[in-house]
Amino acid sequence: MIYCLFQGMRKFGFLFLVLTTLIAFSAFSQTDSLVYSFGKKSTTLPASYILTGKVTIKDSGEPLAGVGLHVDGLFSGVSTDRFGTYYINIPPGNHKVTFRHISHIPIFTEINLYDNGVINLEMTEKNFELEGVVVMSDEPDRNVREPITGITKLTTRELKAIPAFLGEADIFKGLQLLPGVSSVGEGTSGINVRGAKTDQNLLLMNEALVLSSNHALGFLSAFNTDVTETFTLYKGNLPSTFGGRAGSALNILMRPGSMESWGGQAGLGTSNGKLLLEGPILKDKVSVIVGGRISNVNWLLNQSRDLDIQNSRLNFYDGYLGLNWKIAQGHTLEFNTLMTRDEFQFSNQFGYEWENRVSSLRYKGILGENLSLNALIADGDFDNAFLDPEGVEAAKVQNGMTYQQGKVYATWANEQLAITGGLEAIRYNGKPERLNPFGETSAVQPEQVGKEQGIEASGFISLEYELGENTGFVAGLRYSTYSQLGTDTVYQYNPNAPISESEIVGQTPFSSGKIISYSGLEPRFSLRQNLTSTASLKLSYARLFQYVQSVSNTFGPTPIDLWQLSTTYIPPQRSDNFSLGIFKNSEDNTWEYSVDAFYRIGSNQVEYRDFANIFLNPHMETELVFGEGKAYGAEFMIKKNLGVVTGWLAYTYSRSFFRSQSEFEDEQINQNEWFPSNYDKPHEVNFILSRKMYPRGMFNFTVNYSTGRPVSAVNASYLLNGGLLVPDYSERNKYRIPDYFRVDVSYTVEKVFSKKGDSLNFSIYNLFGRRNAYSVFWQKDGDSQKLRPYRLAILGSIFPSITYSIQFGGANE
């Protein structure tokens, strides 16, 4: 159905003729060292001195974040913050300090340090206009030196180099090209990380909780990459500062506005138009950044020959506001708010609406030479609705949730040891589910079902210690507790029968107060052992609890999924995560090689009974099945970070299973035997190549292959008296849909019409027009008495796109 929506786009198809596989290495280095001296050598010296300063971009004067400082002979290193400033304690003496950044020429210095010193530097961009696709941490060899396994970091600049659907760079689509990250299929929101369900991934914006993250039914992310800075995904072991989910954590760092001068950018593409403005309210003191996008995809619907699609509408927008106040040196206050809204209606048959708002206020301060403090308060509001727009049964079903979050933690650190401790609390308020008539002809009677409220609180502490240059470990402990609060009604069920509406034997109403509580300890541990100066072995373990989860009876997440809190009959999920990996770099960190194995076991995992009724249900537990889950696999990657050609080849082997544990047949799935999860995709291969085309071009090429997801199939069908055809389904998830394969290409040119800075991007998504299966369904074939399988392809066509963006204002004007 949705596949037909895009058939009209074939007329816009064109072919790229330039494909390259040349691998070349290009080194950009500055061999001369700058020499600095501070103070004079004496007989009595303190343990360390402070070296600080600011790194800016040459010519523009803009601060440069993510510049790594490496001190020879010391394992400890730091990176510049978003204001370009750095702060590090170094023992007295003569040191070689290197300043490195992915897209700038490194600076080598020799420092004679016998007093506190300040070094301000300007870094020059490497002599190409566009960067290749580089997946690196703040320091080039961080993947080897970082003690925690399974950490992946992308910058916005790197993400925009990847060919994108409808030409719009997307966080989640980019992450799916990395090992261990996948999705159920095109047109679904969220990601599955190492065999975890989508709702088991913690999503944060500057550490503030986010519940909804998609536009256009999951085809695009709700995060505008023009206002984001970096994305850090924790796949293996979560820091003790993060909790509340049983799988992974993704922290999206938003970009601050310029402190130097006013500027902005505007863009128009196949899917949306966008505008960004930023600049100082008080120079070097207070900055603002405002960005927004609005959809323009309805013209695509009008290209279809299908009347239903021509009468359909898809609209979305998002807006972001960020304020940054540099209170004093080392003290900043940030305010961020993100607002998104979507409306989709398929002809007069059905429709969705959903909107989300997240606002936060965050303080970051350096309280002394070794002590820093972070504090956060946040407020979120999420709503969604399902529409049945026609006839006497026309109705609108609404639900949602609000929440308030508070977090504070402090870090004490020196060259070898870092200790972090803090507290966090989140108050959840489920909005009542409401059924209302839609339109004047509707005969539907209003109905309302109350939803749960609860509070989750936790305390955490972690210790990071370096046992010399070759060994480091991180040990953390998080204690979390959750309480469901009134108002609610707790039903009692017959203990000798499965939980069902027909087995209710009583009920207890709660008007306020605590209904039930859960709590648990969450230990975390990671160890890194260097095998050589360029290779390391890492292992980790983490226990995680999850007290809130999304509820859906479909194989993949949808915009109208319910967020369900833990209750008397819905206990919190728990998972134990293990990881073991080997990481190797070569040729001065130009090449990276890694093998990372993982294993996860989970309890109180949630599945759904056949034909579950999840909407307007006051006793949700009657539609759920609980059991244990397990996931295991390994990730392999070869990656080239620097040179004319960059990219990576990644292969993931991943399995994910579920097993129900009830003694009652009605609460069993597949007779309590293990079966593949909806998102079990054993094999996935991603190849990404990015080639600089001088003087200002960039060619990008991606290939994605994965095993088809599991599906329950029709084994046979029976014709009853009266001509009713009844299907007989297989065991759950016994079969699989066809394998997935897609090739994308793009070409980007910078400074096309404007010397100030503009870019033109041409992209082709699904270059070969492959009709990848979204799902398989069964229906009668004409007058036959059999049900036959049919493949549904969401994006079964070539999707060309063009996007133009231009920058204006800024320091260069």
LODREN-678666 format. One record per residue (C-alpha): z negated, x negated, y; residue in three letters. Coordinates in steps of 0.05 Angstrom, whole numbers, padded with zeros to 5 digits, always signed. Example, Ala and Ser with C-alpha at 12.3 -4.5 7.8 and 13.67 -1.06 7.14 Angstrom:
BEGIN
-00156-00246-00090ALA/-00143-00273-00021SER/
END
This chain:
BEGIN
+00000+00000+00000MET/-00021-00053+00050ILE/+00034-00097+00022TYR/+00086-00048+00050CYS/+00055-00055+00118LEU/+00084-00124+00126PHE/+00154-00114+00098GLN/+00182-00108+00168GLY/+00162-00180+00182MET/+00217-00208+00137ARG/+00266-00205+00194LYS/+00225-00258+00230PHE/+00229-00307+00172GLY/+00254-00378+00184PHE/+00251-00441+00143LEU/+00221-00509+00158PHE/+00269-00565+00138LEU/+00220-00622+00150VAL/+00174-00639+00091LEU/+00145-00708+00082THR/+00104-00744+00031THR/+00102-00812+00064LEU/+00032-00842+00064ILE/+00021-00894+00118ALA/-00042-00925+00146PHE/-00051-00936+00220SER/-00111-00975+00244ALA/-00138-00968+00314PHE/-00192-01018+00331SER/-00220-01058+00386GLN/-00240-01126+00361THR/-00272-01154+00424ASP/-00347-01141+00430SER/-00384-01122+00494LEU/-00448-01162+00505VAL/-00511-01132+00536TYR/-00578-01164+00548SER/-00644-01129+00565PHE/-00707-01167+00580GLY/-00729-01235+00556LYS/-00756-01258+00489LYS/-00831-01269+00488SER/-00886-01284+00438THR/-00914-01213+00438THR/-00864-01158+00424LEU/-00872-01084+00407PRO/-00846-01056+00342ALA/-00785-01026+00376SER/-00749-01012+00441TYR/-00710-00951+00464ILE/-00635-00954+00473LEU/-00604-00894+00507THR/-00543-00875+00547GLY/-00483-00829+00552LYS/-00413-00833+00521VAL/-00356-00801+00558THR/-00280-00795+00549ILE/-00242-00845+00591LYS/-00202-00815+00649ASP/-00230-00744+00641SER/-00304-00763+00644GLY/-00321-00707+00594GLU/-00381-00720+00550PRO/-00363-00739+00478LEU/-00405-00708+00423ALA/-00408-00735+00352GLY/-00402-00809+00368VAL/-00438-00846+00312GLY/-00480-00908+00328LEU/-00486-00957+00271HIS/-00534-01015+00278VAL/-00518-01073+00231ASP/-00576-01089+00185GLY/-00608-01021+00196LEU/-00594-00959+00155PHE/-00616-00913+00210SER/-00563-00886+00257GLY/-00555-00830+00307VAL/-00499-00790+00339SER/-00488-00767+00410THR/-00505-00695+00424ASP/-00461-00644+00458ARG/-00476-00676+00525PHE/-00453-00744+00500GLY/-00523-00773+00503THR/-00557-00814+00449TYR/-00629-00839+00438TYR/-00649-00891+00385ILE/-00707-00937+00370ASN/-00686-01008+00352ILE/-00730-01069+00336PRO/-00727-01126+00386PRO/-00676-01180+00375GLY/-00601-01190+00372ASN/-00561-01132+00342HIS/-00489-01112+00332LYS/-00480-01038+00349VAL/-00416-01001+00335THR/-00397-00936+00369PHE/-00347-00895+00327ARG/-00312-00828+00335HIS/-00258-00797+00293ILE/-00206-00790+00348SER/-00225-00849+00394HIS/-00221-00924+00390ILE/-00287-00954+00366PRO/-00328-00998+00412ILE/-00364-01060+00385PHE/-00424-01087+00423THR/-00474-01144+00417GLU/-00542-01127+00445ILE/-00599-01174+00460ASN/-00656-01124+00463LEU/-00724-01147+00490TYR/-00736-01086+00534ASP/-00715-01013+00538ASN/-00641-01008+00555GLY/-00587-00960+00579VAL/-00514-00968+00559ILE/-00463-00918+00585ASN/-00393-00923+00554LEU/-00324-00894+00561GLU/-00283-00885+00498MET/-00207-00884+00496THR/-00168-00835+00453GLU/-00125-00865+00399LYS/-00051-00868+00418ASN/-00029-00803+00386PHE/-00033-00733+00414GLU/-00054-00694+00353LEU/-00105-00710+00300GLU/-00093-00701+00226GLY/-00136-00659+00182VAL/-00199-00701+00175VAL/-00262-00675+00140VAL/-00316-00724+00161MET/-00388-00723+00182SER/-00414-00753+00247ASP/-00408-00823+00219GLU/-00349-00846+00177PRO/-00390-00865+00116ASP/-00439-00808+00120ARG/-00414-00778+00055ASN/-00440-00840+00019VAL/-00504-00849+00060ARG/-00526-00777+00068GLU/-00582-00764+00017PRO/-00566-00689+00008ILE/-00507-00671-00037THR/-00455-00618-00023GLY/-00453-00621+00053ILE/-00385-00608+00085THR/-00372-00611+00160LYS/-00309-00588+00197LEU/-00295-00592+00271THR/-00254-00540+00308THR/-00201-00591+00323ARG/-00193-00607+00250GLU/-00192-00534+00231LEU/-00135-00519+00279LYS/-00091-00570+00243ALA/-00090-00527+00180ILE/-00033-00476+00173PRO/-00063-00407+00185ALA/-00047-00335+00171PHE/-00013-00304+00232LEU/-00022-00371+00267GLY/-00096-00361+00281GLU/-00144-00416+00259ALA/-00198-00386+00216ASP/-00264-00415+00194ILE/-00269-00382+00126PHE/-00196-00393+00107LYS/-00204-00466+00124GLY/-00267-00473+00083LEU/-00232-00443+00023GLN/-00187-00504+00020LEU/-00249-00547+00005LEU/-00276-00559-00065PRO/-00327-00509-00089GLY/-00307-00454-00039VAL/-00264-00394-00057SER/-00257-00319-00046SER/-00244-00258-00090VAL/-00175-00249-00059GLY/-00134-00240+00004GLU/-00159-00183+00047GLY/-00233-00193+00030THR/-00286-00221+00076SER/-00334-00278+00063GLY/-00332-00336+00015ILE/-00358-00352-00054ASN/-00391-00420-00059VAL/-00403-00453-00126ARG/-00402-00388-00164GLY/-00448-00350-00116ALA/-00436-00280-00092LYS/-00413-00271-00020THR/-00479-00243+00004ASP/-00516-00303-00026GLN/-00488-00346+00030ASN/-00531-00353+00092LEU/-00489-00347+00155LEU/-00517-00374+00221LEU/-00492-00382+00292MET/-00532-00437+00325ASN/-00585-00422+00271GLU/-00586-00347+00289ALA/-00573-00299+00231LEU/-00505-00265+00228VAL/-00492-00205+00182LEU/-00418-00190+00194SER/-00364-00242+00203SER/-00295-00211+00194ASN/-00238-00179+00231HIS/-00179-00139+00204ALA/-00210-00122+00136LEU/-00226-00195+00123GLY/-00159-00226+00142PHE/-00189-00261+00202LEU/-00258-00287+00220SER/-00298-00257+00277ALA/-00310-00327+00304PHE/-00261-00350+00357ASN/-00249-00424+00344THR/-00238-00436+00418ASP/-00313-00428+00430VAL/-00338-00462+00367THR/-00353-00536+00358GLU/-00370-00553+00286THR/-00383-00518+00220PHE/-00433-00547+00170THR/-00433-00518+00099LEU/-00491-00535+00053TYR/-00464-00522-00017LYS/-00517-00557-00059GLY/-00586-00567-00031ASN/-00606-00529+00032LEU/-00654-00563+00081PRO/-00723-00530+00080SER/-00709-00505+00151THR/-00659-00455+00121PHE/-00676-00399+00074GLY/-00667-00326+00056GLY/-00605-00333+00012ARG/-00597-00354-00061ALA/-00531-00393-00054GLY/-00509-00434+00006SER/-00516-00438+00081ALA/-00462-00443+00136LEU/-00486-00461+00205ASN/-00433-00451+00260ILE/-00448-00491+00323LEU/-00420-00460+00386MET/-00389-00503+00441ARG/-00424-00510+00509PRO/-00387-00501+00574GLY/-00366-00561+00614SER/-00418-00590+00661MET/-00365-00627+00702GLU/-00311-00579+00727SER/-00281-00509+00718TRP/-00224-00498+00670GLY/-00200-00455+00613GLY/-00144-00437+00567GLN/-00102-00376+00549ALA/-00062-00361+00487GLY/-00016-00309+00458LEU/+00001-00305+00384GLY/+00026-00259+00330THR/-00042-00229+00316SER/-00080-00232+00383ASN/-00084-00254+00454GLY/-00143-00295+00480LYS/-00173-00324+00542LEU/-00228-00375+00555LEU/-00263-00397+00618LEU/-00316-00451+00626GLU/-00349-00492+00679GLY/-00412-00512+00716PRO/-00454-00461+00753ILE/-00495-00521+00777LEU/-00459-00586+00765LYS/-00492-00629+00711ASP/-00546-00576+00706LYS/-00522-00507+00685VAL/-00456-00489+00651SER/-00424-00425+00625VAL/-00369-00411+00574ILE/-00336-00343+00564VAL/-00284-00329+00511GLY/-00251-00267+00483GLY/-00195-00243+00437ARG/-00161-00177+00430ILE/-00113-00155+00375SER/-00039-00142+00384ASN/-00019-00128+00312VAL/+00001-00055+00317ASN/+00072-00074+00334TRP/+00076-00103+00264LEU/+00057-00036+00234LEU/+00114-00003+00271ASN/+00164-00049+00236GLN/+00149-00017+00169SER/+00196+00035+00138ARG/+00135+00072+00110ASP/+00116+00130+00155LEU/+00043+00125+00135ASP/+00040+00053+00157ILE/+00077+00069+00222GLN/+00022+00120+00236ASN/-00034+00071+00221SER/-00073+00031+00273ARG/-00113-00034+00271LEU/-00151-00056+00332ASN/-00204-00110+00341PHE/-00236-00152+00395TYR/-00291-00204+00402ASP/-00326-00234+00461GLY/-00372-00294+00468TYR/-00418-00316+00525LEU/-00455-00382+00526GLY/-00502-00409+00580LEU/-00529-00479+00577ASN/-00585-00503+00623TRP/-00603-00576+00623LYS/-00675-00568+00646ILE/-00689-00642+00648ALA/-00668-00705+00611GLN/-00676-00688+00537GLY/-00693-00614+00549HIS/-00641-00558+00543THR/-00642-00483+00541LEU/-00583-00444+00510GLU/-00566-00371+00512PHE/-00511-00345+00466ASN/-00484-00276+00450THR/-00427-00255+00405LEU/-00398-00185+00404MET/-00344-00160+00356THR/-00313-00092+00340ARG/-00258-00068+00292ASP/-00224-00001+00282GLU/-00175+00012+00225PHE/-00143+00078+00205GLN/-00091+00086+00151PHE/-00048+00145+00174SER/-00089+00209+00166ASN/-00119+00188+00100GLN/-00180+00143+00115PHE/-00208+00093+00164GLY/-00263+00042+00178TYR/-00302+00022+00239GLU/-00351-00036+00245TRP/-00383-00075+00301GLU/-00433-00132+00307ASN/-00475-00165+00362ARG/-00516-00228+00356VAL/-00555-00256+00416SER/-00601-00317+00416SER/-00642-00360+00463LEU/-00654-00432+00438ARG/-00695-00489+00466TYR/-00685-00562+00446LYS/-00729-00616+00474GLY/-00749-00688+00464ILE/-00825-00691+00475LEU/-00833-00766+00466GLY/-00804-00828+00435GLU/-00809-00799+00365ASN/-00821-00725+00373LEU/-00772-00667+00385SER/-00781-00592+00386LEU/-00734-00534+00371ASN/-00749-00460+00384ALA/-00705-00398+00374LEU/-00710-00323+00386ILE/-00652-00278+00365ALA/-00633-00205+00362ASP/-00578-00174+00320GLY/-00546-00105+00314ASP/-00495-00086+00260PHE/-00460-00018+00250ASP/-00405+00006+00205ASN/-00373+00073+00188ALA/-00324+00104+00139PHE/-00276+00159+00162LEU/-00244+00215+00124ASP/-00203+00243+00182PRO/-00166+00305+00155GLU/-00181+00375+00130GLY/-00244+00415+00120VAL/-00277+00355+00087GLU/-00264+00308+00146ALA/-00327+00267+00156ALA/-00356+00203+00183LYS/-00409+00163+00145VAL/-00448+00112+00186GLN/-00499+00059+00169ASN/-00524-00007+00196GLY/-00583-00053+00211MET/-00618-00085+00269THR/-00661-00147+00263TYR/-00703-00195+00305GLN/-00712-00268+00288GLN/-00760-00322+00312GLY/-00762-00395+00292LYS/-00798-00458+00316VAL/-00800-00527+00285TYR/-00816-00599+00306ALA/-00791-00666+00281THR/-00826-00733+00283TRP/-00781-00792+00266ALA/-00776-00867+00267ASN/-00727-00916+00236GLU/-00747-00900+00164GLN/-00785-00834+00163LEU/-00772-00764+00191ALA/-00820-00706+00182ILE/-00801-00635+00201THR/-00846-00574+00199GLY/-00842-00503+00226GLY/-00846-00428+00219LEU/-00794-00372+00216GLU/-00797-00296+00215ALA/-00745-00240+00212ILE/-00758-00166+00221ARG/-00706-00120+00189TYR/-00696-00048+00210ASN/-00646-00009+00168GLY/-00611+00046+00207LYS/-00610+00115+00174PRO/-00546+00132+00137GLU/-00514+00191+00172ARG/-00460+00240+00148LEU/-00428+00280+00205ASN/-00367+00325+00209PRO/-00305+00292+00239PHE/-00261+00338+00281GLY/-00264+00411+00297GLU/-00236+00436+00230THR/-00288+00400+00188SER/-00337+00443+00147ALA/-00381+00384+00128VAL/-00455+00394+00140GLN/-00494+00337+00173PRO/-00538+00296+00127GLU/-00584+00236+00136GLN/-00619+00188+00090VAL/-00671+00139+00116GLY/-00666+00064+00102LYS/-00718+00011+00090GLU/-00754-00035+00139GLN/-00785-00102+00123GLY/-00807-00169+00149ILE/-00792-00237+00120GLU/-00836-00296+00141ALA/-00836-00369+00119SER/-00866-00436+00133GLY/-00831-00501+00116PHE/-00840-00576+00117ILE/-00793-00633+00097SER/-00797-00708+00093LEU/-00738-00756+00096GLU/-00752-00827+00078TYR/-00710-00890+00071GLU/-00734-00939+00018LEU/-00692-00995+00046GLY/-00617-00994+00056GLU/-00599-00972-00015ASN/-00647-00914-00029THR/-00665-00852+00009GLY/-00694-00784-00008PHE/-00709-00717+00024VAL/-00767-00675-00002ALA/-00780-00606+00026GLY/-00823-00545+00012LEU/-00813-00474+00038ARG/-00862-00417+00026TYR/-00831-00349+00038SER/-00861-00280+00037THR/-00831-00211+00046TYR/-00862-00142+00056SER/-00828-00075+00055GLN/-00856-00031+00109LEU/-00859+00045+00117GLY/-00830+00096+00129THR/-00803+00108+00058ASP/-00812+00148-00006THR/-00826+00111-00071VAL/-00804+00150-00133TYR/-00838+00146-00201GLN/-00795+00145-00263TYR/-00807+00159-00336ASN/-00828+00091-00364PRO/-00797+00106-00432ASN/-00728+00121-00404ALA/-00676+00085-00360PRO/-00685+00092-00285ILE/-00643+00152-00264SER/-00648+00212-00219GLU/-00660+00258-00279SER/-00721+00216-00299GLU/-00760+00222-00234ILE/-00831+00245-00250VAL/-00863+00238-00182GLY/-00860+00208-00112GLN/-00905+00175-00062THR/-00888+00180+00013PRO/-00907+00124+00060PHE/-00909+00138+00135SER/-00928+00068+00155SER/-00959+00003+00131GLY/-00942-00043+00074LYS/-00908-00014+00013ILE/-00898-00076-00030ILE/-00897-00152-00020SER/-00864-00211-00053TYR/-00872-00286-00042SER/-00856-00353-00072GLY/-00853-00428-00064LEU/-00784-00460-00054GLU/-00786-00535-00069PRO/-00726-00577-00048ARG/-00711-00649-00068PHE/-00653-00697-00059SER/-00645-00771-00077LEU/-00591-00821-00058ARG/-00583-00888-00093GLN/-00530-00936-00068ASN/-00492-00968-00126LEU/-00455-01014-00078THR/-00446-01017-00002SER/-00390-00965-00008THR/-00413-00922-00066ALA/-00474-00879-00081SER/-00504-00833-00134LEU/-00539-00769-00111LYS/-00579-00716-00145LEU/-00615-00655-00118SER/-00654-00592-00136TYR/-00671-00530-00095ALA/-00704-00464-00109ARG/-00683-00406-00064LEU/-00707-00334-00054PHE/-00666-00277-00026GLN/-00699-00213+00000TYR/-00638-00176+00029VAL/-00570-00166-00003GLN/-00506-00127+00007SER/-00492-00068-00039VAL/-00421-00051-00059SER/-00389-00020-00120ASN/-00322-00055-00109THR/-00301-00123-00137PHE/-00302-00155-00068GLY/-00340-00146-00002PRO/-00316-00093+00046THR/-00333-00077+00119PRO/-00375-00017+00099ILE/-00420-00051+00048ASP/-00494-00033+00056LEU/-00548-00085+00070TRP/-00605-00068+00022GLN/-00676-00095+00029LEU/-00721-00110-00030SER/-00763-00051-00053THR/-00810-00033-00109THR/-00752-00028-00158TYR/-00705-00079-00125ILE/-00740-00146-00131PRO/-00717-00208-00093PRO/-00665-00253-00123GLN/-00685-00323-00143ARG/-00641-00383-00160SER/-00652-00454-00183ASP/-00597-00502-00161ASN/-00582-00570-00190PHE/-00530-00621-00167SER/-00508-00691-00187LEU/-00452-00729-00154GLY/-00419-00797-00145ILE/-00388-00814-00078PHE/-00343-00874-00062LYS/-00307-00898+00001ASN/-00254-00953+00007SER/-00212-00989+00059GLU/-00263-00983+00114ASP/-00276-00909+00100ASN/-00202-00892+00103THR/-00205-00864+00032TRP/-00260-00822+00001GLU/-00270-00804-00073TYR/-00323-00758-00100SER/-00345-00722-00163VAL/-00400-00671-00154ASP/-00427-00629-00212ALA/-00471-00568-00203PHE/-00512-00518-00244TYR/-00546-00454-00220ARG/-00590-00405-00256ILE/-00612-00340-00224GLY/-00659-00282-00238SER/-00660-00210-00211ASN/-00585-00214-00199GLN/-00553-00147-00182VAL/-00494-00111-00213GLU/-00473-00039-00210TYR/-00467+00018-00260ARG/-00399+00047-00273ASP/-00377+00095-00217PHE/-00440+00079-00177ALA/-00455+00125-00118ASN/-00484+00080-00064ILE/-00476+00122-00001PHE/-00528+00172+00023LEU/-00570+00155-00038ASN/-00646+00158-00026PRO/-00660+00122-00093HIS/-00610+00065-00095MET/-00644+00034-00156GLU/-00614+00088-00200THR/-00544+00059-00188GLU/-00561-00015-00200LEU/-00566-00060-00260VAL/-00610-00123-00258PHE/-00604-00186-00299GLY/-00596-00260-00298GLU/-00538-00302-00274GLY/-00513-00373-00284LYS/-00459-00416-00253ALA/-00436-00486-00267TYR/-00378-00532-00253GLY/-00354-00595-00220ALA/-00316-00613-00156GLU/-00267-00671-00151PHE/-00236-00696-00086MET/-00191-00752-00062ILE/-00186-00754+00013LYS/-00151-00796+00065LYS/-00186-00796+00132ASN/-00146-00842+00177LEU/-00073-00859+00190GLY/-00007-00826+00205VAL/-00016-00782+00144VAL/-00083-00751+00127THR/-00107-00698+00080GLY/-00139-00687+00012TRP/-00129-00665-00060LEU/-00186-00624-00088ALA/-00197-00594-00156TYR/-00256-00548-00174THR/-00277-00525-00242TYR/-00326-00468-00233SER/-00355-00414-00279ARG/-00400-00356-00260SER/-00432-00306-00309PHE/-00479-00247-00310PHE/-00521-00215-00365ARG/-00560-00150-00360SER/-00629-00150-00393GLN/-00650-00077-00401SER/-00671-00047-00467GLU/-00639+00019-00448PHE/-00565+00028-00462GLU/-00551+00063-00395ASP/-00576+00001-00359GLU/-00535-00048-00400GLN/-00468-00079-00386ILE/-00427-00105-00445ASN/-00488-00096-00492GLN/-00529-00147-00452ASN/-00478-00202-00469GLU/-00456-00254-00418TRP/-00392-00235-00380PHE/-00353-00267-00322PRO/-00373-00246-00252SER/-00321-00213-00207ASN/-00313-00279-00170TYR/-00307-00324-00232ASP/-00245-00367-00221LYS/-00249-00428-00268PRO/-00194-00471-00238HIS/-00175-00482-00165GLU/-00131-00536-00135VAL/-00120-00549-00061ASN/-00073-00600-00031PHE/-00071-00611+00044ILE/-00025-00659+00080LEU/-00023-00671+00155SER/+00031-00717+00185ARG/+00033-00740+00257LYS/+00103-00733+00285MET/+00109-00778+00346TYR/+00104-00771+00403PRO/+00067-00704+00406ARG/+00079-00667+00341GLY/+00040-00651+00279MET/+00067-00625+00213PHE/+00018-00593+00163ASN/+00029-00572+00092PHE/-00019-00538+00043THR/-00016-00516-00029VAL/-00067-00470-00061ASN/-00073-00451-00135TYR/-00128-00414-00171SER/-00142-00377-00235THR/-00138-00301-00229GLY/-00204-00265-00222ARG/-00232-00222-00279PRO/-00215-00148-00285VAL/-00232-00090-00331SER/-00169-00064-00364ALA/-00146+00000-00398VAL/-00144-00013-00473ASN/-00116+00056-00491ALA/-00109+00127-00464SER/-00120+00195-00496TYR/-00087+00261-00481LEU/-00136+00319-00484LEU/-00121+00393-00491ASN/-00093+00417-00425GLY/-00054+00353-00413GLY/-00111+00311-00384LEU/-00099+00237-00394LEU/-00164+00199-00405VAL/-00166+00122-00401PRO/-00208+00080-00448ASP/-00230+00018-00410TYR/-00246-00050-00439SER/-00312-00085-00433GLU/-00326-00105-00361ARG/-00285-00163-00336ASN/-00253-00178-00404LYS/-00184-00194-00375TYR/-00156-00229-00314ARG/-00104-00215-00261ILE/-00046-00265-00255PRO/-00060-00334-00226ASP/-00055-00345-00151TYR/-00006-00393-00118PHE/+00011-00402-00045ARG/+00045-00454+00000VAL/+00037-00455+00076ASP/+00069-00499+00129VAL/+00061-00507+00203SER/+00087-00550+00260TYR/+00049-00559+00326THR/+00075-00592+00389VAL/+00030-00610+00448GLU/+00048-00616+00522LYS/+00110-00573+00514VAL/+00115-00547+00586PHE/+00051-00572+00618SER/+00027-00643+00626LYS/-00043-00614+00635LYS/-00044-00591+00563GLY/-00009-00536+00524ASP/+00012-00527+00452SER/+00063-00488+00412LEU/+00049-00473+00339ASN/+00098-00449+00287PHE/+00069-00427+00220SER/+00094-00398+00156ILE/+00041-00368+00111TYR/+00062-00358+00039ASN/+00126-00399+00046LEU/+00157-00376-00020PHE/+00139-00302-00010GLY/+00100-00299-00075ARG/+00071-00231-00092ARG/+00002-00254-00111ASN/-00038-00199-00144ALA/-00097-00171-00105TYR/-00115-00126-00163SER/-00084-00089-00222VAL/-00087-00014-00229PHE/-00063+00036-00282TRP/-00024+00101-00272GLN/+00023+00147-00310LYS/+00094+00122-00316ASP/+00137+00183-00301GLY/+00133+00235-00357ASP/+00106+00187-00409SER/+00038+00198-00440GLN/+00015+00127-00427LYS/-00019+00091-00370LEU/+00017+00028-00349ARG/-00010-00030-00308PRO/+00016-00043-00237TYR/+00004-00103-00193ARG/-00021-00092-00122LEU/-00002-00148-00074ALA/-00034-00148-00005ILE/+00009-00204+00025LEU/+00071-00205-00019GLY/+00117-00232+00034SER/+00132-00291+00079ILE/+00090-00288+00142PHE/+00119-00329+00200PRO/+00080-00333+00265SER/+00084-00367+00332ILE/+00026-00382+00379THR/+00027-00411+00449TYR/-00035-00434+00487SER/-00043-00469+00553ILE/-00102-00503+00587GLN/-00116-00500+00661PHE/-00166-00530+00709GLY/-00213-00583+00683GLY/-00230-00653+00704ALA/-00159-00678+00709ASN/-00137-00631+00764GLU/
END
